[in-house]
Amino acid sequence: MAASDFGLRRIAAAIARRLRAALGIPARTRPRRGEDVAASALADWRRYAEELERALAVPRPVSVTGPGIRYDIRLPAGDAPGEDGRPVAGFALDAGAAKGPLVTVIIPVYNDVDMTMACLRSLSEHSPAEVRVEYVVVDDASTTDVIGRFACVDGVTLLRNGVNLGFLRTCNRAALLSEADYLVFLNNDTLVREGWLDALVRVAEQDPRVGVVGSKLIFPDGTLQEAGGLIWRDASGWNYGRGSRADDPSYSYVRDADYCSGAALLVRRSLFEQLGGFDVRYAPAYFEDSDLCFAARQAGFRVVYQPLSVVVHLEGGTGGTDTGAGVKHHQVLNLPKFRQKWFDVLETQHFVHDAALAPRAARRLQGSRTLVMIDNYVPEPDHDSGSNKNFQIIRLLRELGWHVIFMPDNYHASQPYTTNLQQLGVEVLYHIDGGPPPSTRLRDALAIADLVWTGRPDIFSKYRPELERFPDLPIIYDTHDLHYVRLARELELRGDEATATDRLEQAETKRLELEIARHVDVTLAITDIEKRILESEGIDNARLFPNIHLARPRTRTFEQTDGIIFIGGYRHSPNVDAAEWLLEAIMPSVWDDFPSLTVTLLGSNPPDRVWNLARDRRVHVTGFIHDVGPYFEAARVFVAPLRYGAGLKGKVGQSLEYGLPLVTTSIGAEGFDFVDGKDALIADLPEAFAAAVKRLYSDRVLWSRMSGAGTAKLAPFLPERAKERLAEITAEAVRRRRSRRSELLRA
């Protein structure tokens, strides 16, 4: 044990002996000669803390009051105040903490009272909405009357060191007294922003593998100070993003980091104890936070940067900025200690010190591979089926270890959808005032990518020149549905109304889609039917990848339901046609038998043609609704009267998710392998469709049987199967591109 550790141990032992004598606690047996008494300084502290806790179990409360303050300071019987008239042993306990805090926020202080008061004021103004918290201010034997200055603050637990221990040991000591699940170490030269603590805790609560979470640190002028830190191979540190815009998308997603600054750092208390606290070799300060993060990762935990936790850091407010003098000099002294301890990790896993490598170094822990996805806009899964599919694909790619960079063609950060993706660890590219154009951001992303995922003929055509700058990049093309097949069916339905221009458009779309399919490495078809269509056109890289659906247990019986529902995004013309056909050609016959039966048309962006259908009081048009679950639970029959279209219909899969029996057309049933009368009722003519609706609405036995059968049809569309397909498809795309490049080089 180092001499300084031994000194701390003697102080703790003296306090323990004093308490034992005062309260009659039996003395410990002295260790035998040769016993390892220096095994762990932290273990010694824990033992003495337990003695302190037992001693304080029979306290004599002493109330200290002042303007706006009440501290309940628990002292052992017979204990006397220190020389300044205030108690030396024990600590203050706010009444709220007795409820069992989830988080202990530890704020070490040495003399800087005004700075600390500003920090506490910011904490008061931005109290957490979801988290039970206790705030602990530790006076590290200041030379001024720090505790007396806090007479205007309520709800703070005060600790006072009898001697100056330094930042590191002060944090370790305070952590020993916490019973919370999480510790948050917060510099007193910080000002927190709204939601800072809720955001930190949320990351850890959502993933038990997360052991350490750090905040986004900004300067008082709002520019970025650090978005998680990098450690180079030579052990030097790098404040990632320093001096950049704090709202830049490069620094706005949850990211695994080499380390996060101890200025605002959450740690699982159990992990902190497992690791022995901050390593005292770095006392009094500097590199202890980096070391803790490395140790946590070595123990199997993640170290995560959370951009929604924003903290203003008055850099140098506590330790100064001169690395040649004072406490800050230990930043220089401790670097070789850190390098020696983590030499093997640094040499094998970290990048050489090169600013040009910072983008790759910052993402090295985010995923073993990087995928760039390009589509119309940020997925809005509660708006349309295509968005839901993309969102589920992204979520599964993250689970498979991919870092995903999403490029929306509209270059817009639609909310809350962009933030939702960023909280999954997805990097989203979008416009900020004064920021680079989309072409620059996309090019930078492609430069570090291993794979590209795109879709839709217009999107692929627009970005094709940029993609061709990177000939080694494999490309997966998701058709979503074959547009030319959908257009051909619409032309057939319109008959003589279709113009020559319409037919030319359909032919050009077919030419373009087939040409794209031949160019890319893997082409995704959403149904077996469309896969066979592609294969009949000579496309040999077509692979099946349908929609992804989640099974939801049904909670209502036949008798507890009523009404008919339809859902669709009305920017998609087949959905407008379906709604009109339903109300104009089908429902009059149904209403002959069930005159009060209601029809609800769910979905976003209904045009006037759809709103006008609600002139009948039995028809309800809702517009966009975030959560449509209650509608699916309450309805008795789902209808999908689609007369044209292509691909797999997300609305049909959605009805299966909720176990809601449905009536649809052959177009709507495509790709689901339905047996008519068992899994769904299928009809293409208005009279037959109306008869099916009436039958399903009134037959409890049929309804119950189809509800169960429909849920069973979800198996091919569940996330587990989609995840297997994703692993196979991404591997094949990489393999095929490698093979094609080899053939070109040989030629």
C-alpha positions in Angstrom: 0.0 0.0 0.0 1.3 3.5 -0.9 2.2 5.8 1.9 -0.7 8.1 1.1 -3.1 5.2 1.1 -1.7 4.1 4.5 -2.3 7.6 5.8 -6.0 7.5 4.8 -6.3 4.1 6.3 -5.0 5.4 9.6 -7.4 8.3 9.6 -10.3 5.9 9.0 -9.1 3.5 11.6 -8.8 6.4 14.1 -12.4 7.5 13.4 -13.6 3.9 13.8 -11.7 3.4 17.1 -13.3 6.6 18.4 -16.8 5.5 17.5 -16.2 2.0 19.0 -15.1 3.5 22.3 -18.0 5.9 22.4 -20.7 3.3 21.6 -19.1 0.2 23.1 -18.5 -1.6 19.7 -15.9 -4.5 20.2 -12.5 -3.8 18.7 -11.3 -5.8 15.7 -8.6 -8.4 16.2 -5.3 -7.2 14.9 -4.2 -9.0 11.7 -1.7 -11.8 12.0 1.9 -11.2 10.9 2.1 -11.9 7.2 -1.6 -11.3 6.4 -2.1 -9.1 3.4 -3.3 -5.9 5.0 -2.8 -3.8 1.8 -5.0 -5.9 -0.5 -7.3 -3.0 -1.4 -7.6 0.6 0.0 -11.2 0.7 -1.1 -12.0 -2.5 0.7 -10.6 -1.0 3.9 -12.7 2.1 3.4 -15.8 0.0 2.9 -15.1 -1.9 6.1 -14.8 1.3 8.1 -17.8 2.8 6.4 -19.8 -0.2 7.6 -18.6 0.5 11.1 -19.6 4.1 10.7 -23.0 3.1 9.5 -23.5 0.8 12.5 -22.3 3.5 14.9 -24.6 6.0 13.4 -27.6 3.7 13.7 -28.4 5.2 17.1 -27.9 8.9 16.3 -28.5 12.0 18.3 -30.2 14.4 15.7 -28.9 17.9 15.6 -30.9 20.5 13.6 -28.9 23.3 12.0 -31.2 25.9 10.5 -30.7 29.0 8.5 -32.5 31.1 5.8 -34.1 28.5 3.5 -32.1 25.6 4.9 -32.6 22.6 7.1 -29.9 20.0 7.6 -30.5 16.9 9.7 -27.0 16.1 10.8 -26.7 12.7 12.5 -23.9 12.6 15.1 -22.8 9.7 17.4 -23.4 10.4 21.1 -20.6 12.4 22.6 -19.2 13.7 19.3 -18.0 17.3 19.4 -18.0 19.9 16.7 -14.7 20.7 14.9 -12.6 23.8 15.5 -14.9 25.9 13.2 -17.9 25.0 15.3 -19.3 22.5 12.8 -19.3 18.8 13.1 -16.4 16.9 11.5 -17.8 13.3 11.5 -21.1 12.3 9.9 -23.0 13.8 7.0 -26.2 15.7 6.2 -29.2 13.7 4.9 -32.1 15.5 3.2 -35.5 14.0 4.0 -36.1 13.2 0.3 -33.2 10.8 0.2 -34.8 8.6 2.8 -37.2 7.4 0.0 -34.4 5.7 -1.7 -32.6 7.7 -4.4 -31.9 6.1 -7.7 -29.0 8.4 -8.3 -26.4 10.1 -6.0 -24.9 13.2 -7.6 -21.5 13.9 -6.0 -20.0 17.4 -6.3 -16.5 17.8 -4.8 -15.7 21.4 -3.7 -12.5 23.1 -2.6 -13.0 26.8 -1.8 -14.9 27.7 -5.0 -18.2 28.6 -3.2 -19.6 31.0 -5.8 -19.0 28.6 -8.6 -20.5 25.8 -6.7 -23.6 27.9 -5.8 -24.1 28.5 -9.5 -23.9 24.8 -10.2 -26.4 24.1 -7.4 -28.7 26.8 -8.7 -28.7 25.1 -12.2 -29.5 21.8 -10.6 -32.4 23.4 -8.7 -33.7 25.0 -11.9 -33.4 21.7 -13.9 -34.7 19.1 -11.5 -35.1 15.6 -13.1 -38.6 14.7 -14.1 -38.2 10.9 -13.8 -35.4 10.2 -11.4 -35.1 10.1 -7.6 -31.9 11.9 -6.7 -29.8 13.0 -3.8 -27.2 15.7 -4.1 -24.0 15.4 -2.1 -21.6 18.3 -1.9 -18.2 17.3 -0.4 -16.1 20.0 1.1 -12.5 18.9 0.6 -11.2 20.7 3.8 -11.5 24.1 2.2 -9.6 27.0 3.8 -12.8 29.1 3.8 -16.1 28.6 5.5 -17.7 26.7 2.6 -20.5 25.0 4.6 -21.6 28.2 6.2 -22.0 29.7 2.7 -24.6 27.1 1.8 -27.1 28.4 4.3 -29.4 29.4 1.5 -29.6 26.0 -0.1 -32.0 23.3 0.8 -32.1 19.6 -0.2 -28.3 19.1 -0.3 -26.3 16.5 1.7 -23.0 17.9 3.0 -19.9 16.0 3.7 -16.7 17.6 5.0 -13.2 16.0 4.8 -11.1 16.5 7.9 -8.0 16.8 5.7 -7.7 17.6 2.0 -7.9 14.4 0.0 -8.0 15.7 -3.5 -10.6 15.2 -6.2 -10.1 11.5 -6.8 -10.1 10.3 -3.2 -12.9 12.7 -2.3 -15.1 11.1 -5.0 -14.2 7.6 -3.7 -15.0 8.5 -0.2 -18.4 10.0 -1.1 -19.3 7.0 -3.3 -18.8 4.7 -0.3 -21.7 6.4 1.5 -24.2 6.1 -1.4 -27.0 3.5 -1.5 -28.2 4.5 -5.0 -28.0 2.4 -8.1 -26.1 5.1 -9.9 -23.4 7.6 -9.1 -23.0 10.8 -11.0 -19.7 12.7 -10.6 -20.3 16.4 -11.4 -17.7 19.1 -11.3 -18.6 22.2 -9.4 -17.6 24.3 -12.4 -20.6 23.1 -14.4 -24.1 24.3 -15.2 -26.6 21.6 -16.2 -29.3 22.0 -18.8 -32.9 20.7 -18.8 -33.2 16.9 -18.9 -29.5 16.3 -18.3 -29.9 13.7 -15.6 -33.0 11.9 -17.0 -31.1 11.4 -20.3 -28.0 9.9 -18.6 -30.1 7.5 -16.5 -32.3 6.5 -19.5 -29.4 5.1 -21.4 -28.3 2.9 -18.5 -31.8 1.8 -17.6 -32.5 0.6 -21.2 -29.3 -1.5 -21.5 -27.8 -3.4 -18.6 -24.5 -3.6 -20.6 -24.1 0.2 -20.2 -21.8 0.9 -17.3 -20.7 4.5 -17.8 -22.5 7.4 -19.5 -21.2 10.8 -20.2 -22.7 14.2 -21.1 -22.3 16.5 -24.0 -20.0 19.3 -22.6 -20.3 22.7 -24.1 -18.6 26.0 -23.5 -20.5 29.0 -22.0 -20.8 30.5 -25.5 -22.7 27.3 -26.7 -19.9 25.8 -28.8 -19.0 22.2 -28.3 -16.3 21.3 -25.8 -16.5 17.5 -25.9 -18.8 14.9 -27.4 -17.2 11.9 -25.8 -13.4 11.6 -25.8 -10.9 9.8 -28.0 -7.7 8.2 -26.7 -4.9 7.8 -29.3 -2.4 5.0 -29.3 0.1 7.2 -27.5 -2.4 7.6 -24.7 -3.0 11.2 -25.4 -6.6 12.4 -25.3 -8.8 14.2 -27.8 -11.9 16.2 -27.1 -14.0 15.0 -30.0 -15.9 17.8 -31.7 -14.1 20.6 -29.7 -15.0 24.0 -31.1 -17.8 22.7 -33.4 -21.4 23.5 -33.4 -23.0 21.7 -30.5 -26.1 20.8 -32.6 -24.0 19.3 -35.4 -25.5 15.9 -36.4 -22.0 14.3 -36.1 -22.2 14.9 -32.3 -25.9 14.3 -31.7 -26.3 10.6 -31.6 -25.7 8.1 -28.7 -22.2 6.7 -29.3 -19.9 4.3 -27.6 -16.8 6.3 -26.7 -13.2 5.6 -25.6 -14.0 7.7 -22.5 -16.3 10.4 -21.2 -15.1 13.3 -19.1 -15.5 13.0 -15.3 -16.9 16.5 -15.3 -20.3 15.0 -15.7 -20.2 11.2 -15.6 -22.7 8.5 -14.6 -21.4 5.2 -13.3 -23.3 2.1 -12.0 -22.5 2.0 -8.3 -22.1 -1.8 -8.4 -19.5 -1.4 -11.2 -17.7 1.4 -9.4 -17.3 -0.9 -6.4 -16.4 -3.8 -8.6 -13.6 -1.8 -10.1 -12.4 -0.5 -6.8 -13.4 3.1 -7.5 -11.1 5.6 -9.2 -7.6 4.1 -9.3 -5.6 6.0 -6.7 -2.4 5.8 -8.8 -3.8 8.9 -10.5 -4.4 10.9 -7.3 -5.1 13.7 -6.9 -6.7 14.0 -10.4 -6.5 13.5 -14.2 -6.8 10.3 -16.2 -8.9 8.7 -13.5 -12.0 9.1 -15.7 -10.3 7.6 -18.8 -8.9 4.8 -16.7 -12.3 4.0 -15.2 -13.9 3.9 -18.7 -11.2 1.5 -19.9 -11.6 -0.7 -16.9 -15.4 -0.8 -17.3 -15.0 -1.8 -21.0 -12.5 -4.5 -20.0 -15.1 -5.8 -17.5 -17.7 -6.2 -20.3 -19.6 -2.9 -20.0 -20.2 -0.2 -22.5 -19.1 3.4 -22.1 -21.6 5.7 -23.8 -21.9 9.3 -24.8 -25.4 10.8 -24.4 -25.9 14.0 -26.4 -29.3 14.8 -24.8 -27.5 15.3 -21.5 -26.1 18.8 -22.0 -23.8 20.4 -19.4 -22.0 23.7 -19.6 -18.4 23.2 -18.4 -16.4 26.2 -17.3 -13.2 24.4 -18.3 -10.3 24.9 -15.9 -12.6 26.4 -13.3 -11.4 23.8 -10.7 -8.0 22.6 -11.8 -6.9 25.5 -13.9 -5.6 25.3 -17.5 -1.8 25.4 -17.1 -0.4 21.9 -17.4 2.9 23.0 -16.1 1.8 23.9 -12.6 -0.7 23.0 -9.9 -3.2 20.2 -10.0 -3.4 20.5 -13.8 0.3 19.4 -14.0 -0.9 15.9 -13.0 -2.5 15.6 -16.5 1.1 15.4 -17.8 2.4 13.3 -14.9 -0.4 10.7 -15.2 -0.2 10.1 -18.9 2.7 7.7 -18.7 1.0 5.9 -15.9 -2.1 5.4 -18.0 -0.1 4.4 -21.0 1.8 1.8 -19.0 -1.3 0.3 -17.5 -3.2 0.0 -20.8 -0.3 -0.4 -23.2 -1.6 -3.6 -24.8 -5.1 -2.2 -25.4 -3.7 1.0 -26.8 -1.3 -0.8 -29.2 -3.9 -3.2 -30.6 -7.2 -1.3 -30.6 -6.5 2.4 -30.9 -5.6 4.6 -33.8 -2.3 6.5 -34.2 -2.5 10.1 -33.2 -3.8 11.8 -36.4 -6.5 14.4 -36.7 -7.5 13.0 -40.1 -8.4 9.7 -38.4 -10.7 11.3 -35.8 -14.0 10.4 -37.7 -13.0 6.8 -37.8 -11.6 6.7 -34.3 -14.7 8.2 -32.9 -16.9 5.5 -34.5 -14.6 2.5 -33.9 -16.7 1.3 -31.0 -20.1 2.1 -32.6 -20.1 -1.0 -34.8 -17.7 -3.4 -36.5 -19.0 -2.2 -39.9 -20.7 0.9 -41.2 -23.8 1.0 -43.4 -25.1 4.2 -45.1 -28.9 4.1 -45.8 -30.4 6.6 -48.2 -34.2 7.1 -48.5 -36.8 9.9 -49.0 -37.0 11.1 -45.4 -36.2 10.1 -41.8 -38.5 7.1 -41.1 -41.8 8.0 -39.5 -43.0 4.5 -38.4 -46.4 5.7 -37.2 -47.1 7.4 -40.6 -46.5 4.8 -43.3 -45.6 1.1 -43.9 -42.3 1.9 -45.7 -41.1 4.0 -42.8 -42.0 1.3 -40.3 -40.0 -1.2 -42.4 -37.0 1.0 -42.6 -37.1 1.7 -38.9 -37.2 -2.0 -38.0 -34.4 -2.7 -40.4 -32.2 0.0 -38.8 -33.0 -1.3 -35.3 -32.0 -4.9 -36.4 -28.9 -3.7 -38.1 -27.8 -2.1 -34.9 -28.4 -5.3 -33.1 -26.2 -7.1 -35.7 -23.4 -4.7 -34.9 -23.7 -2.2 -37.7 -23.1 1.5 -37.3 -25.9 3.0 -39.4 -25.7 6.4 -41.0 -29.0 7.6 -42.4 -29.2 10.1 -45.2 -32.7 11.6 -45.8 -33.1 12.9 -49.3 -35.0 16.0 -48.0 -32.0 16.6 -45.6 -34.4 17.4 -42.8 -34.4 16.4 -39.2 -38.1 15.6 -38.7 -39.0 15.2 -35.0 -39.3 13.3 -32.9 -38.2 10.7 -35.4 -34.7 11.9 -35.9 -34.0 12.0 -32.1 -35.6 8.5 -31.8 -33.0 7.2 -34.3 -30.2 9.1 -32.7 -31.0 7.5 -29.3 -30.7 4.1 -31.0 -27.1 5.1 -31.9 -28.0 6.0 -35.5 -26.1 8.9 -37.1 -28.6 11.0 -39.1 -27.4 13.6 -41.7 -29.4 16.8 -41.9 -29.2 20.5 -42.5 -28.1 23.0 -39.8 -27.6 26.7 -40.5 -24.1 27.3 -41.7 -23.5 23.5 -42.0 -22.1 21.7 -45.0 -24.3 20.7 -48.0 -25.8 17.2 -48.2 -23.3 16.1 -50.9 -20.4 16.8 -48.5 -21.9 15.0 -45.6 -22.8 12.0 -47.8 -19.4 11.9 -49.3 -17.8 11.9 -45.9 -20.1 9.1 -44.8 -19.4 7.0 -47.8 -15.7 7.4 -47.3 -16.0 5.4 -44.0 -18.8 3.0 -45.1 -18.7 -0.7 -45.8 -22.1 -1.0 -47.4 -24.8 1.1 -48.9 -28.6 0.4 -48.5 -30.9 2.4 -50.8 -34.2 2.0 -52.6 -36.8 3.5 -54.9 -35.8 4.3 -58.5 -35.8 8.1 -58.2 -33.7 8.0 -55.1 -31.1 5.6 -56.5 -30.9 7.6 -59.8 -30.3 10.9 -57.9 -27.4 9.5 -55.8 -25.9 7.1 -58.3 -23.1 9.5 -59.4 -22.0 9.9 -55.8 -22.1 6.2 -55.2 -20.0 5.6 -58.3 -17.2 7.5 -56.7 -16.8 4.5 -54.4 -16.6 1.5 -56.7 -15.7 -0.9 -53.9 -18.8 -0.2 -51.9 -21.5 -3.0 -52.1 -25.0 -1.8 -52.7 -28.3 -3.3 -51.5 -31.4 -2.0 -53.4 -34.7 -2.3 -51.7 -37.5 -2.1 -54.2 -40.2 -1.6 -51.5 -42.5 -2.7 -54.2 -42.0 -2.9 -58.0 -43.2 0.5 -59.1 -43.7 -0.6 -62.7 -45.9 -3.5 -61.6 -48.1 -1.1 -59.6 -48.3 1.3 -62.5 -49.3 -1.5 -64.9 -52.1 -2.5 -62.6 -53.3 1.0 -62.3 -53.4 1.4 -66.1 -55.3 -1.9 -66.4 -57.9 -0.6 -63.9 -58.2 2.8 -65.7 -58.7 1.1 -69.1 -59.4 3.7 -71.8 -58.8 6.6 -69.4 -55.1 5.8 -69.4 -53.1 8.2 -71.7 -50.1 7.4 -73.9 -48.0 9.5 -71.5 -49.1 7.2 -68.6 -48.0 4.2 -70.6 -44.7 5.7 -71.5 -44.1 6.5 -67.8 -44.8 2.9 -66.9 -42.5 1.5 -69.6 -39.7 3.9 -68.5 -40.1 3.0 -64.9 -39.8 -0.7 -65.8 -36.6 -0.1 -67.8 -35.1 2.0 -65.0 -36.0 -0.5 -62.2 -34.6 -3.5 -64.1 -31.4 -1.6 -65.0 -30.8 -0.7 -61.3 -31.4 -4.3 -60.2 -28.7 -5.5 -62.6 -26.3 -2.8 -61.4 -26.4 -3.4 -57.7 -25.2 -6.4 -55.7 -28.5 -7.5 -54.1 -32.0 -6.5 -55.0 -34.7 -7.0 -52.4 -38.2 -8.0 -53.4 -41.0 -7.6 -50.9 -43.0 -10.7 -52.0 -42.3 -14.1 -53.6 -44.4 -12.9 -56.5 -42.2 -9.9 -57.2 -39.1 -12.0 -56.7 -40.3 -14.3 -59.5 -41.1 -11.4 -61.7 -37.6 -10.1 -61.3 -36.1 -13.5 -62.0 -38.3 -13.8 -65.1 -36.5 -10.6 -66.4 -33.1 -12.2 -65.9 -32.3 -10.6 -62.5 -30.2 -13.2 -60.6 -29.6 -11.2 -57.4 -33.2 -10.9 -56.3 -33.8 -11.9 -52.6 -37.0 -12.0 -50.6 -37.2 -9.4 -47.8 -40.8 -8.7 -46.6 -42.2 -6.3 -44.1 -41.4 -6.7 -40.4 -44.3 -7.0 -37.9 -44.6 -7.4 -34.2 -47.1 -9.8 -32.6 -49.4 -8.0 -30.1 -51.7 -10.1 -27.8 -55.4 -9.3 -28.5 -57.2 -8.1 -25.4 -60.9 -7.9 -26.6 -63.4 -10.6 -27.5 -66.0 -10.5 -30.3 -68.6 -9.1 -28.1 -66.3 -6.3 -26.9 -65.8 -4.9 -30.5 -67.7 -3.0 -33.1 -67.2 -1.1 -36.3 -65.0 -1.3 -39.4 -61.6 0.3 -39.9 -59.3 1.0 -42.8 -55.8 2.6 -42.6 -53.5 4.1 -45.2 -51.2 6.9 -46.0 -53.3 9.0 -48.4 -50.3 10.4 -50.4 -50.3 6.9 -51.9 -53.1 6.9 -54.6 -54.1 3.2 -54.1 -55.3 4.1 -50.6 -57.4 7.0 -51.8 -59.0 4.8 -54.4 -59.6 2.0 -51.8 -61.4 4.4 -49.4 -63.6 5.8 -52.1 -64.5 2.3 -53.4 -65.3 1.1 -49.9 -67.7 3.9 -49.2 -69.3 4.3 -52.6 -69.5 0.7 -53.9 -69.3 -1.6 -50.8 -70.8 0.0 -47.7 -74.3 0.8 -49.2 -75.0 -3.0 -49.3 -73.5 -3.5 -45.8 -75.6 -0.7 -44.4 -78.8 -2.3 -45.8 -78.3 -5.0 -43.1 -76.4 -3.0 -40.5 -77.6 0.6 -40.8 -75.8 2.0 -37.8 -72.4 0.3 -38.5 -69.6 2.9 -38.4 -66.5 3.1 -40.7 -63.3 4.7 -39.5 -60.7 5.8 -42.0 -57.3 6.1 -40.2 -54.2 7.5 -41.8 -52.1 10.5 -42.5 -52.5 13.2 -45.1 -56.1 12.6 -46.2 -57.0 14.8 -49.2 -60.3 16.6 -49.6 -61.7 13.5 -51.5 -61.3 11.5 -48.4 -62.4 14.1 -45.9 -65.6 14.5 -47.9 -66.4 10.8 -47.3 -67.2 11.8 -43.7 -70.3 13.7 -44.8 -72.1 10.5 -43.8 -72.3 10.6 -40.0 -71.4 6.9 -39.9 -68.0 7.6 -41.4 -65.1 9.0 -39.3 -61.9 10.4 -40.9 -59.2 10.8 -38.2 -56.2 12.2 -40.0 -52.8 11.3 -38.5 -52.9 9.5 -35.1 -49.7 8.6 -33.3 -51.1 5.5 -31.6 -53.7 3.6 -33.6 -53.6 0.6 -31.3 -56.9 1.5 -29.5 -58.7 1.6 -32.8 -57.4 -1.8 -33.8 -58.4 -3.2 -30.4 -61.9 -1.7 -30.5 -62.8 -2.6 -34.1 -64.5 -5.8 -35.2 -63.5 -5.9 -38.8 -60.5 -4.6 -40.8 -61.0 -4.0 -44.5 -58.3 -3.5 -47.2 -60.3 -3.0 -50.4 -57.3 -2.3 -52.6 -57.9 -2.5 -56.4 -54.4 -1.9 -57.5 -50.9 -1.7 -56.1 -47.8 -3.9 -55.7 -45.7 -5.4 -52.9 -46.7 -6.4 -49.4 -49.4 -4.3 -47.8 -48.3 -3.0 -44.4 -51.9 -2.4 -43.4 -52.8 -6.1 -43.9 -49.8 -7.1 -41.7 -50.9 -4.5 -39.1 -54.3 -6.2 -38.8 -52.5 -9.5 -38.3 -50.4 -7.9 -35.5 -53.5 -7.1 -33.6 -55.3 -10.4 -34.4 -58.1 -8.3 -36.1 -59.9 -10.4 -38.7 -60.0 -8.9 -42.2 -61.6 -8.7 -45.6 -59.4 -7.8 -48.5 -58.9 -8.2 -52.2 -56.5 -10.4 -54.1 -54.2 -7.4 -54.4 -54.3 -6.8 -50.7 -53.7 -10.5 -49.9 -50.6 -10.7 -52.1 -47.5 -12.1 -50.4 -49.3 -13.4 -47.3 -50.2 -16.9 -48.5 -53.7 -16.6 -47.2 -56.3 -19.4 -47.5 -59.6 -17.7 -48.2 -62.1 -18.4 -45.4 -59.4 -19.5 -43.0 -56.9 -16.8 -42.7 -58.9 -13.9 -44.3 -61.9 -13.4 -46.5 -60.9 -12.4 -50.0 -63.2 -10.8 -52.6 -62.6 -8.6 -55.6 -66.1 -7.6 -56.6 -68.2 -5.1 -54.6 -71.1 -7.5 -54.0 -68.8 -10.3 -52.8 -66.7 -7.9 -50.7 -69.9 -6.6 -49.0 -71.2 -10.1 -48.3 -67.8 -11.0 -46.7 -67.9 -8.0 -44.5 -71.4 -8.8 -43.3 -70.5 -12.4 -42.7 -67.4 -11.6 -40.7 -69.1 -8.9 -38.7 -72.0 -11.1 -37.5 -70.4 -14.6 -37.1 -68.7 -14.9 -33.7 -67.3 -18.4 -34.4 -65.7 -17.4 -37.8 -64.4 -14.2 -36.2 -62.7 -16.0 -33.3 -61.2 -18.6 -35.6 -59.8 -16.1 -38.1 -58.4 -13.9 -35.3 -56.2 -16.8 -34.1 -55.3 -18.0 -37.6 -54.3 -14.5 -38.7 -51.9 -14.1 -35.8 -50.3 -17.4 -36.8 -49.6 -16.0 -40.3 -47.1 -13.5 -38.8 -44.3 -16.0 -38.4 -42.4 -15.1 -41.6 -42.6 -11.4 -40.8 -41.4 -11.4 -37.2 -38.1 -9.6 -36.3 -36.3 -12.8 -35.5 -36.7 -14.0 -39.0 -35.9 -10.6 -40.5 -32.7 -10.5 -38.5 -31.6 -13.8 -39.9 -32.3 -12.5 -43.4 -30.4 -9.3 -42.8 -27.3 -11.1 -41.7 -27.5 -13.3 -44.9 -28.3 -10.4 -47.3 -25.5 -8.0 -46.0 -22.9 -10.8 -46.1 -24.0 -11.8 -49.7 -23.8 -8.1 -50.9 -20.3 -7.8 -49.6 -19.3 -11.1 -51.1 -20.8 -10.4 -54.5 -19.2 -6.9 -54.8 -15.8 -8.4 -53.9 -16.3 -11.1 -56.6 -17.3 -8.5 -59.2 -14.4 -6.3 -58.5 -12.0 -9.2 -58.7 -13.4 -10.1 -62.1 -13.0 -6.6 -63.3 -9.4 -6.5 -62.2 -8.6 -9.8 -63.9 -10.2 -8.5 -67.1 
